[in-house]
Amino acid sequence: MIRISDKLLALGREAEADLAAQFSRVDAIAMKNTQKVLSSFQKHRVAEGDFVGTTGYGYDDEGRDKLERIYTDIFGTKDALVRLQFVNGTHAITAALFGCLRPGDTLVSAVGAPYDTMLGVIGVTDKGPGSLREYGVNYCEVPLLDNAPDKRGIAEAVKRPGVKAVLLQRSRGYATRASLPVETIGELCAVIREANPKVHILVDNCYGEFVEELEPTQVGADLVVGSLIKNPGGGLAPTGGYLAGRHDLIEGAAARLTAPGIGKECGCTLGHDRSLYQGLFLAPHTTAQAVKTALFAARLMEKLGFAVDPKSTDIRHDIIQMIHLREPEAVKKFCRGIQSGSPVDSYVTPEPWDMPGYDSQVIMAAGAFIQGASIELSCDAPMREPYTVYLQGGLTYESGKLGILLAAQGLEEG
């Protein structure tokens, strides 16, 4: 039986009362995004036969191709690539970058360093063979200015000879900067486009889909990329990634995922079409549940005296919540509390480990139905100063709330 102290239950009720206006705003966004998704399903006449799937080469998979047309609609683009063959978001972003960059080209990361796993892809750190740098692609990074995008610095960087692509990361990753609002991404796209009209603007959209009413491709980005085991998979997609954007960029990425001359034509779905469709249909609602969970975590931890970012009163632009716990033992206790509130592997004790692609040990609480699915309640942290945990997900607000209360109780009991 799950037991939570009367003190924490009372604090939880107070937190929920404080969040009434925020919850109402989240519900309104979910309603508009659900309408957008449902309208696209109806427009493209989704039918039972679209869920059959294919094997082998995957030729003539109408369900797969129709789903890509729906993604094209939702993200306001010309084309999309939605495939189970992407193993994670990093893989999808890698295909996008290798698809549009050639030896001698320069990639600009416009908002500081990208997510840890991308450093090996680019070649900033040596994580093995095959990086962009090894293939002759140059790299330039525009540092943040006062922890925010440096518009003047970005404009100067993209004017340099050879700059072919600009990468914007919507979410914060393991950085302390704020996540980028879609409005800000639109402003950055305008700055970049004025400085270099021919450059490709790519957005790492992980953790941000359906949190706002618009997506980056609707405000000037050429391509968005993300993971299906985050927001757009709705907690049901078993694996995969997506890209949505300009037709030529999708073609280039598809040729890297499969092979030149094959592109989007191959890629079987093995009967998982139903999960991808149903997950996308649920995604606006499921994302709203995750945002509410993050808001509850922020308010409860504020009441317990911890610094959080974003604050409980801040407008949300992704599903990630930072909680500054200040010391390594507190990080371990909090993550173990989250794990104890999971429906899967609740009896497991998370420990820091050398996770592939990261420069420091990482502790991760992830008692999920889908391994690594961060739309499900999960919490992770690099074991380094300032000892901050990154919380995300929650398939239902109710289960997310219980997980947060158990994590807080773990800290209190410690």
C-alpha positions as CSV (number, residue, x, y, z in Angstrom):
1,M,0.0,0.0,0.0
2,I,1.3,3.4,-0.9
3,R,1.6,5.6,2.2
4,I,2.2,9.3,2.1
5,S,2.4,11.5,5.2
6,D,-0.5,13.8,6.1
7,K,1.8,16.8,6.0
8,L,2.7,16.1,2.3
9,L,-0.8,15.3,1.4
10,A,-1.9,18.7,2.8
11,L,0.9,20.5,1.0
12,G,-0.1,18.7,-2.2
13,R,-3.7,20.0,-1.8
14,E,-2.4,23.5,-1.3
15,A,-0.1,23.2,-4.4
16,E,-3.1,22.1,-6.6
17,A,-5.2,25.0,-5.4
18,D,-2.3,27.4,-6.3
19,L,-2.1,25.9,-9.8
20,A,-5.8,26.2,-10.8
21,A,-5.2,29.0,-13.4
22,Q,-2.1,27.2,-14.8
23,F,-4.1,23.9,-15.2
24,S,-6.9,25.7,-16.9
25,R,-4.4,27.1,-19.5
26,V,-2.9,23.7,-20.1
27,D,-6.3,22.2,-20.7
28,A,-7.2,24.9,-23.2
29,I,-4.0,24.2,-25.2
30,A,-4.7,20.5,-25.1
31,M,-8.2,21.1,-26.5
32,K,-6.9,23.1,-29.5
33,N,-4.1,20.6,-30.2
34,T,-6.6,17.7,-30.0
35,Q,-8.8,19.4,-32.4
36,K,-5.9,19.9,-34.8
37,V,-5.0,16.2,-34.6
38,L,-8.5,14.9,-34.9
39,S,-9.2,17.1,-37.9
40,S,-6.1,15.7,-39.7
41,F,-7.2,12.1,-38.9
42,Q,-10.6,12.8,-40.4
43,K,-9.2,14.7,-43.4
44,H,-7.0,11.8,-44.4
45,R,-9.7,9.2,-43.7
46,V,-7.9,7.0,-41.3
47,A,-9.4,3.5,-41.5
48,E,-9.0,0.1,-39.8
49,G,-6.9,-1.0,-42.8
50,D,-4.2,1.5,-42.0
51,F,-3.3,-0.5,-38.9
52,V,-2.3,-3.7,-40.7
53,G,1.4,-2.9,-41.2
54,T,4.0,-4.6,-43.3
55,T,7.1,-6.8,-43.0
56,G,10.3,-7.2,-44.9
57,Y,11.0,-4.2,-47.2
58,G,7.8,-2.4,-46.2
59,Y,6.8,-1.5,-49.7
60,D,3.3,0.1,-50.3
61,D,2.7,0.6,-46.5
62,E,-0.3,2.9,-46.9
63,G,-0.8,3.2,-43.1
64,R,2.8,4.4,-42.7
65,D,2.6,6.8,-45.6
66,K,-0.7,8.2,-44.4
67,L,0.7,8.8,-40.9
68,E,3.5,10.8,-42.5
69,R,0.9,12.9,-44.3
70,I,-0.8,13.5,-41.0
71,Y,2.4,14.6,-39.4
72,T,2.9,16.9,-42.4
73,D,-0.5,18.5,-41.7
74,I,0.0,18.9,-37.9
75,F,3.5,20.5,-38.2
76,G,2.5,22.7,-41.1
77,T,5.2,21.3,-43.5
78,K,5.7,19.9,-46.9
79,D,6.8,16.4,-46.0
80,A,7.5,14.1,-43.0
81,L,9.4,11.0,-42.1
82,V,8.0,8.9,-39.2
83,R,9.8,5.7,-38.7
84,L,10.2,2.9,-36.1
85,Q,13.7,2.4,-37.4
86,F,15.0,5.5,-35.6
87,V,16.3,4.2,-32.3
88,N,16.0,7.6,-30.5
89,G,15.9,11.3,-31.0
90,T,19.6,11.6,-31.4
91,H,19.5,9.1,-34.3
92,A,16.8,11.2,-36.0
93,I,18.7,14.4,-35.6
94,T,21.9,12.7,-36.9
95,A,20.1,11.5,-40.0
96,A,18.8,15.1,-40.6
97,L,22.3,16.6,-40.2
98,F,24.1,14.0,-42.3
99,G,21.3,14.4,-44.9
100,C,21.9,18.2,-45.4
101,L,25.6,18.6,-44.7
102,R,28.6,17.8,-46.9
103,P,32.4,18.0,-46.4
104,G,33.5,21.6,-46.1
105,D,30.1,22.8,-44.8
106,T,29.7,24.4,-41.4
107,L,27.1,23.6,-38.8
108,V,26.2,26.3,-36.3
109,S,24.7,25.5,-32.9
110,A,22.9,28.7,-32.2
111,V,22.0,28.4,-28.5
112,G,25.1,27.1,-26.9
113,A,26.2,23.5,-26.7
114,P,23.6,20.9,-27.9
115,Y,22.4,18.0,-25.8
116,D,25.2,15.7,-24.5
117,T,24.6,12.9,-26.9
118,M,24.9,15.2,-29.9
119,L,28.5,16.2,-29.0
120,G,29.8,12.8,-30.1
121,V,27.7,13.0,-33.3
122,I,29.2,16.4,-34.2
123,G,32.7,15.4,-33.1
124,V,33.1,17.9,-30.2
125,T,34.0,14.9,-28.1
126,D,35.4,11.6,-29.3
127,K,32.8,9.0,-28.9
128,G,33.9,6.7,-31.7
129,P,34.1,6.7,-35.5
130,G,31.8,8.4,-37.9
131,S,31.2,11.9,-36.5
132,L,30.4,14.9,-38.7
133,R,33.9,16.3,-38.0
134,E,35.5,13.1,-39.2
135,Y,33.6,13.6,-42.5
136,G,34.9,17.1,-42.9
137,V,32.0,19.1,-41.5
138,N,33.0,22.2,-39.5
139,Y,31.3,23.3,-36.3
140,C,30.7,26.6,-34.7
141,E,28.9,27.3,-31.4
142,V,27.3,30.6,-30.4
143,P,27.5,30.9,-26.6
144,L,24.5,32.1,-24.7
145,L,24.5,35.7,-23.5
146,D,23.2,36.1,-20.0
147,N,21.8,32.6,-20.3
148,A,19.7,33.5,-23.3
149,P,20.2,33.4,-27.1
150,D,22.7,36.0,-28.4
151,K,20.8,37.3,-31.5
152,R,23.7,39.5,-32.7
153,G,26.2,36.6,-32.2
154,I,24.0,34.2,-34.1
155,A,23.6,36.7,-37.0
156,E,27.4,37.1,-37.2
157,A,28.0,33.3,-37.0
158,V,25.6,32.4,-39.8
159,K,27.1,35.0,-42.2
160,R,30.5,33.2,-42.2
161,P,31.4,31.4,-45.5
162,G,30.4,27.8,-45.7
163,V,27.6,27.9,-43.1
164,K,25.0,25.4,-44.4
165,A,22.8,24.5,-41.4
166,V,21.8,26.0,-38.0
167,L,20.7,23.8,-35.1
168,L,18.3,25.2,-32.5
169,Q,17.6,23.1,-29.5
170,R,14.1,23.8,-28.1
171,S,14.6,22.2,-24.8
172,R,17.3,22.8,-22.2
173,G,18.9,19.4,-22.2
174,Y,21.2,19.2,-19.2
175,A,21.9,23.0,-19.4
176,T,20.4,25.6,-17.0
177,R,19.1,28.0,-19.7
178,A,15.3,28.3,-20.2
179,S,13.6,26.2,-22.8
180,L,12.8,28.2,-26.0
181,P,9.2,29.4,-26.6
182,V,8.0,28.9,-30.1
183,E,7.7,32.7,-30.4
184,T,11.4,33.0,-29.6
185,I,12.3,30.3,-32.1
186,G,10.4,32.4,-34.7
187,E,12.4,35.5,-33.8
188,L,15.6,33.5,-34.1
189,C,14.6,32.1,-37.5
190,A,13.9,35.6,-38.7
191,V,17.4,36.8,-37.5
192,I,19.0,33.8,-39.2
193,R,17.1,34.1,-42.4
194,E,18.0,37.8,-42.7
195,A,21.7,37.1,-42.2
196,N,21.8,34.0,-44.4
197,P,18.7,33.4,-46.6
198,K,20.0,30.0,-47.9
199,V,20.9,28.3,-44.6
200,H,18.8,25.3,-43.3
201,I,17.2,25.9,-39.9
202,L,16.8,22.7,-38.0
203,V,15.1,22.4,-34.6
204,D,15.6,19.7,-32.1
205,N,11.9,19.6,-31.0
206,C,12.3,16.9,-28.3
207,Y,10.0,17.4,-25.2
208,G,8.2,20.4,-26.8
209,E,5.6,18.9,-29.1
210,F,2.0,19.9,-28.2
211,V,3.0,22.0,-25.2
212,E,2.1,25.1,-27.2
213,E,-0.5,25.7,-29.9
214,L,2.2,26.2,-32.7
215,E,5.3,24.2,-33.7
216,P,8.6,25.7,-34.8
217,T,8.0,24.9,-38.5
218,Q,5.0,27.2,-38.3
219,V,7.1,30.1,-37.4
220,G,10.1,29.8,-39.8
221,A,12.0,26.6,-39.1
222,D,12.8,24.4,-42.1
223,L,12.8,21.1,-40.2
224,V,11.7,19.8,-36.8
225,V,13.0,16.5,-35.4
226,G,11.9,14.4,-32.4
227,S,11.4,11.1,-30.7
228,L,8.3,9.0,-30.7
229,I,8.9,7.8,-27.2
230,K,8.5,11.4,-26.0
231,N,5.4,13.7,-26.6
232,P,4.2,12.7,-30.1
233,G,4.1,9.0,-29.3
234,G,1.5,9.6,-26.5
235,G,3.1,6.9,-24.4
236,L,2.0,4.1,-26.8
237,A,4.7,4.3,-29.6
238,P,7.1,1.4,-28.9
239,T,10.1,3.2,-30.4
240,G,11.0,5.5,-33.3
241,G,11.5,9.1,-34.4
242,Y,10.1,11.7,-36.7
243,L,11.1,14.6,-38.9
244,A,8.8,17.1,-40.5
245,G,9.8,19.9,-42.8
246,R,11.0,20.8,-46.3
247,H,10.7,18.0,-48.9
248,D,14.5,18.1,-49.8
249,L,15.5,17.9,-46.2
250,I,13.2,14.9,-45.6
251,E,14.6,13.2,-48.7
252,G,18.2,13.8,-47.5
253,A,17.4,12.4,-44.1
254,A,15.6,9.4,-45.5
255,A,18.6,8.6,-47.7
256,R,20.7,8.5,-44.6
257,L,18.3,6.4,-42.6
258,T,18.1,3.8,-45.4
259,A,20.3,4.3,-48.4
260,P,20.5,6.6,-51.5
261,G,18.0,5.5,-54.0
262,I,15.8,3.8,-51.4
263,G,14.9,6.7,-49.1
264,K,11.3,6.6,-47.8
265,E,10.2,3.6,-50.0
266,C,11.4,1.0,-47.5
267,G,10.8,0.6,-43.8
268,C,8.3,-1.9,-42.5
269,T,6.1,-1.2,-39.5
270,L,5.7,-4.8,-38.3
271,G,2.1,-4.3,-37.1
272,H,2.9,-1.3,-34.9
273,D,0.9,1.2,-37.0
274,R,-2.0,1.1,-34.6
275,S,0.2,2.2,-31.7
276,L,1.7,5.1,-33.7
277,Y,-1.7,6.3,-34.7
278,Q,-3.3,5.9,-31.3
279,G,-0.3,7.4,-29.6
280,L,-0.4,10.5,-31.8
281,F,-4.2,10.8,-31.2
282,L,-3.6,10.8,-27.5
283,A,-0.5,13.0,-27.6
284,P,-2.0,16.4,-26.9
285,H,-3.8,15.0,-23.8
286,T,-0.9,12.9,-22.6
287,T,1.4,15.9,-23.0
288,A,-1.0,18.0,-21.0
289,Q,-0.8,15.4,-18.2
290,A,3.0,15.6,-18.2
291,V,2.9,19.4,-18.1
292,K,0.5,19.3,-15.1
293,T,2.8,16.8,-13.4
294,A,5.7,19.2,-13.9
295,L,3.7,22.1,-12.5
296,F,2.7,20.1,-9.5
297,A,6.3,19.1,-8.9
298,A,7.5,22.7,-9.1
299,R,4.9,24.1,-6.7
300,L,5.3,21.3,-4.1
301,M,9.1,21.6,-4.2
302,E,8.9,25.4,-3.8
303,K,6.8,24.8,-0.7
304,L,9.5,22.5,0.6
305,G,12.1,25.2,0.1
306,F,13.8,24.1,-3.0
307,A,14.7,26.2,-6.0
308,V,13.0,25.1,-9.2
309,D,13.2,26.1,-12.9
310,P,10.8,26.9,-14.4
311,K,8.9,28.3,-11.5
312,S,5.3,27.1,-10.9
313,T,4.0,30.4,-12.2
314,D,6.0,30.3,-15.4
315,I,4.4,29.5,-18.8
316,R,5.6,26.1,-20.1
317,H,7.4,25.5,-23.4
318,D,8.3,21.8,-22.8
319,I,7.6,19.1,-20.3
320,I,10.9,19.3,-18.4
321,Q,11.1,20.5,-14.8
322,M,14.4,21.2,-13.1
323,I,14.7,20.9,-9.3
324,H,17.9,22.0,-7.6
325,L,18.7,19.6,-4.9
326,R,22.2,20.9,-4.1
327,E,23.9,17.6,-3.1
328,P,24.5,14.2,-4.6
329,E,22.7,12.2,-1.9
330,A,19.5,14.3,-2.3
331,V,19.6,13.6,-6.1
332,K,19.8,9.8,-5.4
333,K,17.0,9.9,-2.8
334,F,14.7,11.9,-5.1
335,C,15.3,9.6,-8.1
336,R,14.7,6.6,-5.9
337,G,11.4,8.1,-4.7
338,I,10.2,8.6,-8.3
339,Q,11.2,5.0,-9.1
340,S,9.2,3.7,-6.1
341,G,6.1,5.4,-7.5
342,S,6.4,3.8,-10.9
343,P,4.0,1.1,-12.2
344,V,7.0,-0.9,-13.6
345,D,10.1,-1.9,-11.7
346,S,9.0,0.1,-8.6
347,Y,11.1,-2.2,-6.4
348,V,14.3,-1.3,-8.3
349,T,16.9,1.1,-6.7
350,P,18.4,3.5,-9.3
351,E,22.2,3.9,-9.1
352,P,24.5,6.3,-11.0
353,W,26.1,4.7,-14.0
354,D,28.2,5.4,-17.1
355,M,25.4,5.9,-19.6
356,P,26.6,5.8,-23.3
357,G,27.0,9.3,-24.8
358,Y,27.4,11.2,-21.5
359,D,30.5,12.7,-20.0
360,S,29.6,12.1,-16.4
361,Q,27.7,9.4,-14.5
362,V,23.9,9.7,-14.8
363,I,21.2,8.4,-12.4
364,M,17.9,7.7,-14.0
365,A,14.5,6.8,-12.5
366,A,12.4,5.3,-15.3
367,G,9.9,2.7,-14.3
368,A,8.2,2.8,-17.7
369,F,6.2,0.5,-20.0
370,I,8.4,1.7,-22.9
371,Q,12.1,1.6,-22.0
372,G,13.5,5.2,-21.8
373,A,10.1,6.8,-22.6
374,S,10.3,10.2,-21.1
375,I,6.7,11.0,-21.7
376,E,6.2,8.5,-18.9
377,L,7.1,9.8,-15.4
378,S,10.9,9.7,-15.2
379,C,13.7,11.7,-13.6
380,D,17.4,11.8,-14.4
381,A,20.4,13.8,-13.4
382,P,24.1,14.0,-14.3
383,M,26.1,13.4,-11.1
384,R,27.8,16.7,-11.2
385,E,27.4,20.2,-9.7
386,P,24.9,21.9,-9.3
387,Y,23.2,18.5,-8.6
388,T,20.0,19.2,-10.4
389,V,17.4,16.6,-11.3
390,Y,15.5,16.8,-14.6
391,L,11.9,15.6,-14.2
392,Q,9.6,14.9,-17.1
393,G,6.5,12.9,-18.1
394,G,3.5,11.4,-16.5
395,L,1.0,9.4,-18.6
396,T,-1.7,10.5,-16.1
397,Y,-1.6,13.5,-13.8
398,E,-2.9,11.3,-10.9
399,S,0.0,8.8,-11.2
400,G,2.5,11.7,-11.7
401,K,1.3,13.4,-8.6
402,L,1.7,10.2,-6.6
403,G,5.3,9.8,-7.9
404,I,6.2,13.4,-6.9
405,L,4.8,13.0,-3.4
406,L,6.8,9.8,-2.9
407,A,9.9,11.5,-4.1
408,A,9.4,14.4,-1.8
409,Q,8.7,12.0,1.1
410,G,12.0,10.2,0.3
411,L,13.8,13.5,0.8
412,E,11.9,14.3,4.0
413,E,12.6,10.8,5.5
414,G,16.3,11.0,4.5
